[in-house]
Amino acid sequence: MCYQGGGEASGRREAGPDSPSRRAFSRLLLAGTGLAALAACTPGSASAPAGTPEPGPSPVTGTGSATPSATATASHPPLPASAAPATARASATPLKADPPSAAAPGPQHSLTDPASPWVVVNKHRPLSPATFVPPDLARPAVRLATSGEAALLNSTTAAAAEKMFAAAAADGVIITLASGYRSFQTQTATYGSYVRTRGRAEADTVSARPGYSEHQTGWSFDIGDGGGACSFQPCFAQQQAAVWAKANAHRFGFVVRYPWMLHEITGYYYEPWHLRFIGVEAAKDMSTRGIATLEQYFGLEAAPGYR
């Protein structure tokens, strides 16, 4: 899913399913190109060749609250320091029997409640209810590269985004909000257009099914840079906005949700533009421990495809 954010295309100023850029990228992907920038977009590949670098340069350098659920919370002892998240493989068993999230500072939250900052949405974990709508959608005071519902986030994420965008601007880096909230209805239309033009199997590689979109929670959004360079393309990893966000987003409670070469765990290709709010404590904890995905952090099974 090297195009869309969290496996979902938005209804804003993005390239359509049949745009030349998407068709070209799809042909490269299906042809099995060996370019390093597309290596992470091969759903069947086990890992990058030894020593393969992640695209892009090295990194440059308000906590939300939700009502915790009594169920599906992380409650295990810390993960041994010897565990290596990059070696986790897709399987039907938990990636980590002892998720390190249990030792994270701050309160624990539900992993199933869509109003929780820790909710995990992937191809094995649909939203419940499927038509969930955040009750507190708000438009953040940030630079927008979109409009309508895509310019909205839940209020907690919006406040954190404002702080992060301001900090980036203070460092001379312009970040734009390219795609935020996406309703169940919008996702239904988007996914349906891919199914009609490409078939269901291919649609599942470029768009989330309705009810499986992280964008619907209001906890995530896609970013762009001030000039719109490399929007929703692998080369975005080399843009200043992506480099800054990768190095600093955790300070504001965000993680890059779909990291390099971990699509066999997350179910989605590398997306340096897709950020997810989980709270400052947890985001910093993931960064400190070197844990890349929410599935690993919360000890959940990998979700490379729909059941």
BATOR-927105 format. One record per residue (C-alpha): residue number from 1; x, y negated, z negated; residue in three letters. Coordinates in Angstrom, 2 decimals. Example, Ala and Ser with C-alpha at 12.3 -4.5 7.8 and 13.67 -1.06 7.14 Angstrom:
BEGIN
(site 1,(12.30,4.50,-7.80),"ALA"),
(site 2,(13.67,1.06,-7.14),"SER"),
This chain:
BEGIN
(site 1,(0.00,0.00,0.00),"MET"),
(site 2,(2.62,-2.41,0.92),"CYS"),
(site 3,(-0.03,-4.87,1.91),"TYR"),
(site 4,(-2.76,-5.19,-0.58),"GLN"),
(site 5,(-2.72,-6.04,-4.26),"GLY"),
(site 6,(-3.45,-2.98,-6.30),"GLY"),
(site 7,(-4.66,-1.21,-3.25),"GLY"),
(site 8,(-7.28,-3.79,-2.39),"GLU"),
(site 9,(-7.42,-6.48,0.26),"ALA"),
(site 10,(-9.26,-9.65,-0.62),"SER"),
(site 11,(-11.81,-11.59,1.34),"GLY"),
(site 12,(-9.71,-14.75,1.57),"ARG"),
(site 13,(-7.00,-15.96,3.92),"ARG"),
(site 14,(-5.33,-12.59,4.35),"GLU"),
(site 15,(-4.66,-10.71,7.55),"ALA"),
(site 16,(-7.64,-8.59,8.56),"GLY"),
(site 17,(-7.53,-4.79,8.96),"PRO"),
(site 18,(-6.89,-5.10,12.69),"ASP"),
(site 19,(-4.50,-8.05,12.65),"SER"),
(site 20,(-1.29,-7.71,14.68),"PRO"),
(site 21,(0.91,-7.87,11.57),"SER"),
(site 22,(-0.97,-5.08,9.87),"ARG"),
(site 23,(-1.09,-2.93,13.00),"ARG"),
(site 24,(2.64,-3.36,13.48),"ALA"),
(site 25,(3.38,-2.53,9.87),"PHE"),
(site 26,(1.08,0.51,10.02),"SER"),
(site 27,(2.85,1.77,13.14),"ARG"),
(site 28,(6.22,1.43,11.42),"LEU"),
(site 29,(4.95,3.26,8.37),"LEU"),
(site 30,(3.35,6.09,10.31),"LEU"),
(site 31,(6.43,6.45,12.50),"ALA"),
(site 32,(8.50,7.24,9.44),"GLY"),
(site 33,(10.90,4.35,9.84),"THR"),
(site 34,(14.02,4.60,7.79),"GLY"),
(site 35,(14.18,0.94,6.86),"LEU"),
(site 36,(14.87,0.52,3.18),"ALA"),
(site 37,(12.14,-2.09,2.77),"ALA"),
(site 38,(9.56,0.51,3.81),"LEU"),
(site 39,(10.96,3.42,1.85),"ALA"),
(site 40,(8.65,2.70,-1.06),"ALA"),
(site 41,(5.65,2.81,1.27),"CYS"),
(site 42,(5.97,6.52,2.07),"THR"),
(site 43,(3.44,8.27,-0.14),"PRO"),
(site 44,(5.02,11.68,0.26),"GLY"),
(site 45,(8.61,10.75,-0.53),"SER"),
(site 46,(9.93,12.04,-3.83),"ALA"),
(site 47,(12.54,9.38,-4.42),"SER"),
(site 48,(14.93,7.02,-2.72),"ALA"),
(site 49,(18.32,8.37,-1.67),"PRO"),
(site 50,(20.94,8.14,-4.35),"ALA"),
(site 51,(22.15,4.60,-4.68),"GLY"),
(site 52,(19.31,3.07,-2.62),"THR"),
(site 53,(18.87,-0.49,-3.91),"PRO"),
(site 54,(15.54,-2.12,-4.54),"GLU"),
(site 55,(14.70,-4.72,-1.90),"PRO"),
(site 56,(15.45,-8.29,-2.79),"GLY"),
(site 57,(18.09,-9.95,-4.92),"PRO"),
(site 58,(18.79,-9.25,-8.53),"SER"),
(site 59,(16.47,-10.83,-11.10),"PRO"),
(site 60,(17.12,-14.48,-11.95),"VAL"),
(site 61,(17.47,-14.50,-15.16),"THR"),
(site 62,(-0.55,-16.72,-24.59),"GLY"),
(site 63,(-1.34,-13.43,-25.60),"THR"),
(site 64,(-4.87,-12.29,-24.81),"GLY"),
(site 65,(-7.23,-10.56,-27.14),"SER"),
(site 66,(-9.98,-8.09,-26.46),"ALA"),
(site 67,(-12.19,-6.03,-28.72),"THR"),
(site 68,(-10.34,-2.74,-29.17),"PRO"),
(site 69,(-12.29,0.43,-28.56),"SER"),
(site 70,(-12.24,3.25,-31.06),"ALA"),
(site 71,(-11.47,5.67,-28.26),"THR"),
(site 72,(-8.71,6.16,-25.69),"ALA"),
(site 73,(-6.11,4.11,-27.53),"THR"),
(site 74,(-2.41,4.93,-27.60),"ALA"),
(site 75,(-1.63,6.64,-30.90),"SER"),
(site 76,(1.56,8.64,-30.59),"HIS"),
(site 77,(5.09,8.29,-31.97),"PRO"),
(site 78,(7.79,6.41,-30.02),"PRO"),
(site 79,(9.37,7.88,-26.93),"LEU"),
(site 80,(12.95,9.10,-27.34),"PRO"),
(site 81,(15.46,6.63,-25.92),"ALA"),
(site 82,(16.85,9.37,-23.66),"SER"),
(site 83,(13.66,9.54,-21.58),"ALA"),
(site 84,(14.08,8.00,-18.14),"ALA"),
(site 85,(10.87,6.58,-16.65),"PRO"),
(site 86,(12.20,6.70,-13.10),"ALA"),
(site 87,(12.34,10.50,-13.27),"THR"),
(site 88,(8.67,10.93,-14.10),"ALA"),
(site 89,(6.90,12.91,-11.41),"ARG"),
(site 90,(3.30,13.20,-10.27),"ALA"),
(site 91,(1.64,15.98,-12.23),"SER"),
(site 92,(-1.57,17.03,-13.92),"ALA"),
(site 93,(-0.01,16.62,-17.35),"THR"),
(site 94,(0.87,13.39,-19.19),"PRO"),
(site 95,(4.05,11.73,-17.97),"LEU"),
(site 96,(5.10,11.20,-21.56),"LYS"),
(site 97,(3.67,13.25,-24.39),"ALA"),
(site 98,(4.81,10.59,-26.85),"ASP"),
(site 99,(4.02,7.21,-25.28),"PRO"),
(site 100,(6.20,4.37,-26.51),"PRO"),
(site 101,(3.15,2.10,-26.57),"SER"),
(site 102,(2.35,3.47,-30.02),"ALA"),
(site 103,(5.38,1.65,-31.37),"ALA"),
(site 104,(4.58,-1.61,-29.58),"ALA"),
(site 105,(4.24,-4.64,-31.85),"PRO"),
(site 106,(0.81,-6.15,-32.26),"GLY"),
(site 107,(-2.64,-4.55,-32.18),"PRO"),
(site 108,(-3.53,-1.47,-30.15),"GLN"),
(site 109,(-6.24,-1.76,-27.49),"HIS"),
(site 110,(-8.57,0.48,-25.54),"SER"),
(site 111,(-7.29,2.12,-22.36),"LEU"),
(site 112,(-10.81,2.57,-20.95),"THR"),
(site 113,(-12.75,-0.58,-21.83),"ASP"),
(site 114,(-12.49,-2.95,-18.82),"PRO"),
(site 115,(-12.65,-5.89,-21.23),"ALA"),
(site 116,(-9.41,-4.66,-22.87),"SER"),
(site 117,(-6.01,-6.03,-21.79),"PRO"),
(site 118,(-4.72,-2.45,-21.88),"TRP"),
(site 119,(-7.34,-0.88,-19.61),"VAL"),
(site 120,(-5.67,1.41,-17.09),"VAL"),
(site 121,(-7.37,1.57,-13.70),"VAL"),
(site 122,(-5.95,3.92,-11.09),"ASN"),
(site 123,(-7.03,6.68,-8.70),"LYS"),
(site 124,(-7.81,8.98,-11.61),"HIS"),
(site 125,(-9.36,6.34,-13.85),"ARG"),
(site 126,(-12.29,4.41,-12.38),"PRO"),
(site 127,(-13.87,1.47,-14.12),"LEU"),
(site 128,(-16.78,2.18,-16.41),"SER"),
(site 129,(-19.21,0.77,-15.55),"PRO"),
(site 130,(-18.17,0.81,-11.90),"ALA"),
(site 131,(-19.87,-2.53,-11.32),"THR"),
(site 132,(-18.19,-4.27,-14.28),"PHE"),
(site 133,(-18.05,-8.06,-14.11),"VAL"),
(site 134,(-15.82,-9.99,-16.56),"PRO"),
(site 135,(-18.10,-12.20,-18.70),"PRO"),
(site 136,(-15.59,-15.05,-18.89),"ASP"),
(site 137,(-14.39,-15.67,-15.34),"LEU"),
(site 138,(-12.60,-18.99,-14.96),"ALA"),
(site 139,(-10.54,-20.83,-12.37),"ARG"),
(site 140,(-7.01,-21.41,-13.69),"PRO"),
(site 141,(-5.38,-24.81,-13.26),"ALA"),
(site 142,(-2.67,-23.50,-10.92),"VAL"),
(site 143,(-1.77,-23.94,-7.26),"ARG"),
(site 144,(-4.28,-21.91,-5.22),"LEU"),
(site 145,(-3.83,-20.18,-1.89),"ALA"),
(site 146,(-7.36,-18.81,-1.94),"THR"),
(site 147,(-10.92,-19.83,-2.79),"SER"),
(site 148,(-14.25,-18.46,-3.99),"GLY"),
(site 149,(-14.25,-15.51,-6.37),"GLU"),
(site 150,(-10.62,-14.72,-5.48),"ALA"),
(site 151,(-9.59,-17.94,-7.26),"ALA"),
(site 152,(-11.01,-16.63,-10.56),"LEU"),
(site 153,(-9.48,-14.66,-13.45),"LEU"),
(site 154,(-10.78,-13.77,-16.87),"ASN"),
(site 155,(-10.17,-16.60,-19.32),"SER"),
(site 156,(-7.28,-14.91,-21.13),"THR"),
(site 157,(-5.41,-14.12,-17.92),"THR"),
(site 158,(-6.13,-17.60,-16.58),"ALA"),
(site 159,(-4.59,-19.26,-19.65),"ALA"),
(site 160,(-1.49,-17.05,-19.47),"ALA"),
(site 161,(-1.15,-17.69,-15.73),"ALA"),
(site 162,(-1.21,-21.44,-16.30),"GLU"),
(site 163,(1.70,-21.17,-18.73),"LYS"),
(site 164,(3.67,-18.90,-16.41),"MET"),
(site 165,(3.14,-21.01,-13.29),"PHE"),
(site 166,(4.14,-24.14,-15.22),"ALA"),
(site 167,(7.32,-22.46,-16.49),"ALA"),
(site 168,(8.20,-21.38,-12.96),"ALA"),
(site 169,(7.65,-24.92,-11.67),"ALA"),
(site 170,(9.94,-26.25,-14.40),"ALA"),
(site 171,(12.60,-23.91,-13.00),"ASP"),
(site 172,(11.98,-25.25,-9.49),"GLY"),
(site 173,(9.98,-22.22,-8.31),"VAL"),
(site 174,(6.52,-22.63,-6.79),"ILE"),
(site 175,(4.09,-19.77,-7.38),"ILE"),
(site 176,(0.59,-19.70,-5.93),"THR"),
(site 177,(-2.47,-17.66,-6.85),"LEU"),
(site 178,(-3.13,-15.68,-3.67),"ALA"),
(site 179,(-5.89,-13.32,-4.81),"SER"),
(site 180,(-7.50,-12.88,-8.20),"GLY"),
(site 181,(-10.88,-11.43,-9.14),"TYR"),
(site 182,(-12.58,-9.13,-6.66),"ARG"),
(site 183,(-16.14,-7.99,-7.26),"SER"),
(site 184,(-17.48,-4.48,-6.75),"PHE"),
(site 185,(-19.48,-5.75,-3.79),"GLN"),
(site 186,(-16.43,-7.33,-2.16),"THR"),
(site 187,(-14.40,-4.17,-2.68),"GLN"),
(site 188,(-17.19,-2.07,-1.20),"THR"),
(site 189,(-17.17,-4.19,1.96),"ALA"),
(site 190,(-13.38,-4.27,2.18),"THR"),
(site 191,(-12.92,-0.53,1.70),"TYR"),
(site 192,(-15.77,0.20,4.09),"GLY"),
(site 193,(-14.13,-1.83,6.85),"SER"),
(site 194,(-10.97,0.26,6.54),"TYR"),
(site 195,(-12.92,3.50,6.62),"VAL"),
(site 196,(-14.74,2.43,9.77),"ARG"),
(site 197,(-11.59,1.33,11.59),"THR"),
(site 198,(-9.02,3.83,10.29),"ARG"),
(site 199,(-10.85,6.74,8.72),"GLY"),
(site 200,(-11.16,7.60,5.04),"ARG"),
(site 201,(-7.74,9.24,4.65),"ALA"),
(site 202,(-5.83,6.21,5.90),"GLU"),
(site 203,(-8.20,3.81,4.15),"ALA"),
(site 204,(-7.19,5.38,0.85),"ASP"),
(site 205,(-3.59,4.41,1.50),"THR"),
(site 206,(-4.32,0.71,1.99),"VAL"),
(site 207,(-7.42,-0.09,-0.08),"SER"),
(site 208,(-8.88,0.94,-3.42),"ALA"),
(site 209,(-12.26,2.60,-3.44),"ARG"),
(site 210,(-15.07,0.57,-4.99),"PRO"),
(site 211,(-14.91,0.87,-8.77),"GLY"),
(site 212,(-11.19,1.71,-8.74),"TYR"),
(site 213,(-9.85,-1.80,-8.21),"SER"),
(site 214,(-7.74,-3.41,-10.92),"GLU"),
(site 215,(-8.63,-6.80,-9.45),"HIS"),
(site 216,(-12.23,-6.25,-10.58),"GLN"),
(site 217,(-11.19,-6.46,-14.24),"THR"),
(site 218,(-9.93,-10.04,-14.02),"GLY"),
(site 219,(-6.67,-8.94,-15.66),"TRP"),
(site 220,(-4.62,-8.94,-12.45),"SER"),
(site 221,(-3.84,-11.15,-9.48),"PHE"),
(site 222,(-1.58,-11.45,-6.46),"ASP"),
(site 223,(0.95,-14.24,-6.14),"ILE"),
(site 224,(2.50,-16.06,-3.21),"GLY"),
(site 225,(5.16,-18.71,-2.84),"ASP"),
(site 226,(4.67,-22.34,-1.93),"GLY"),
(site 227,(5.26,-21.80,1.78),"GLY"),
(site 228,(3.34,-18.54,2.15),"GLY"),
(site 229,(6.43,-16.67,3.31),"ALA"),
(site 230,(6.20,-12.87,3.54),"CYS"),
(site 231,(2.72,-12.79,2.00),"SER"),
(site 232,(1.72,-9.20,1.18),"PHE"),
(site 233,(4.79,-7.81,2.95),"GLN"),
(site 234,(7.80,-5.94,1.54),"PRO"),
(site 235,(10.04,-8.94,2.22),"CYS"),
(site 236,(8.11,-10.89,-0.42),"PHE"),
(site 237,(10.39,-9.18,-2.96),"ALA"),
(site 238,(13.16,-11.50,-1.74),"GLN"),
(site 239,(11.17,-14.71,-2.13),"GLN"),
(site 240,(11.88,-16.98,-5.09),"GLN"),
(site 241,(8.38,-16.52,-6.53),"ALA"),
(site 242,(8.75,-12.74,-6.65),"ALA"),
(site 243,(12.30,-12.84,-8.01),"VAL"),
(site 244,(11.31,-15.28,-10.76),"TRP"),
(site 245,(8.16,-13.35,-11.66),"ALA"),
(site 246,(9.99,-10.04,-11.87),"LYS"),
(site 247,(12.54,-11.54,-14.26),"ALA"),
(site 248,(10.20,-13.70,-16.35),"ASN"),
(site 249,(6.59,-12.55,-16.13),"ALA"),
(site 250,(6.86,-10.39,-19.25),"HIS"),
(site 251,(7.46,-13.51,-21.35),"ARG"),
(site 252,(3.88,-14.53,-20.55),"PHE"),
(site 253,(2.29,-11.09,-20.91),"GLY"),
(site 254,(2.51,-9.87,-17.30),"PHE"),
(site 255,(4.09,-6.88,-15.59),"VAL"),
(site 256,(4.62,-6.03,-11.92),"VAL"),
(site 257,(1.97,-3.33,-11.79),"ARG"),
(site 258,(3.17,-1.35,-8.77),"TYR"),
(site 259,(6.99,-1.10,-8.91),"PRO"),
(site 260,(9.54,0.08,-6.39),"TRP"),
(site 261,(9.55,3.81,-5.62),"MET"),
(site 262,(6.97,4.73,-8.26),"LEU"),
(site 263,(3.95,5.16,-5.98),"HIS"),
(site 264,(3.83,8.85,-6.91),"GLU"),
(site 265,(2.88,7.67,-10.40),"ILE"),
(site 266,(0.78,4.57,-9.78),"THR"),
(site 267,(-0.85,5.71,-6.54),"GLY"),
(site 268,(0.09,2.46,-4.77),"TYR"),
(site 269,(3.07,1.31,-2.78),"TYR"),
(site 270,(5.53,-1.27,-4.02),"TYR"),
(site 271,(3.78,-4.60,-4.51),"GLU"),
(site 272,(6.09,-7.32,-5.86),"PRO"),
(site 273,(3.17,-9.75,-5.60),"TRP"),
(site 274,(0.72,-7.91,-7.87),"HIS"),
(site 275,(0.90,-8.97,-11.53),"LEU"),
(site 276,(-1.10,-7.53,-14.40),"ARG"),
(site 277,(-1.71,-9.07,-17.83),"PHE"),
(site 278,(-1.31,-6.68,-20.78),"ILE"),
(site 279,(-0.36,-9.15,-23.52),"GLY"),
(site 280,(2.97,-10.67,-24.49),"VAL"),
(site 281,(3.87,-8.04,-27.09),"GLU"),
(site 282,(3.31,-5.06,-24.78),"ALA"),
(site 283,(4.87,-6.71,-21.72),"ALA"),
(site 284,(8.01,-7.61,-23.66),"LYS"),
(site 285,(8.10,-4.11,-25.13),"ASP"),
(site 286,(7.94,-2.53,-21.67),"MET"),
(site 287,(10.73,-4.82,-20.48),"SER"),
(site 288,(12.94,-4.10,-23.50),"THR"),
(site 289,(12.46,-0.34,-23.17),"ARG"),
(site 290,(12.89,-0.34,-19.39),"GLY"),
(site 291,(9.50,1.27,-18.77),"ILE"),
(site 292,(8.11,0.43,-15.36),"ALA"),
(site 293,(4.49,1.63,-15.17),"THR"),
(site 294,(1.42,1.53,-17.39),"LEU"),
(site 295,(0.95,5.25,-16.82),"GLU"),
(site 296,(4.34,5.94,-18.39),"GLN"),
(site 297,(3.91,3.37,-21.13),"TYR"),
(site 298,(0.61,4.83,-22.28),"PHE"),
(site 299,(1.54,8.48,-21.71),"GLY"),
(site 300,(-1.03,9.04,-18.96),"LEU"),
(site 301,(-0.88,11.46,-16.06),"GLU"),
(site 302,(0.34,10.27,-12.70),"ALA"),
(site 303,(-2.37,9.29,-10.22),"ALA"),
(site 304,(-0.89,9.51,-6.70),"PRO"),
(site 305,(-4.29,10.24,-5.12),"GLY"),
(site 306,(-7.98,10.51,-5.88),"TYR"),
(site 307,(-9.14,13.71,-7.50),"ARG"),
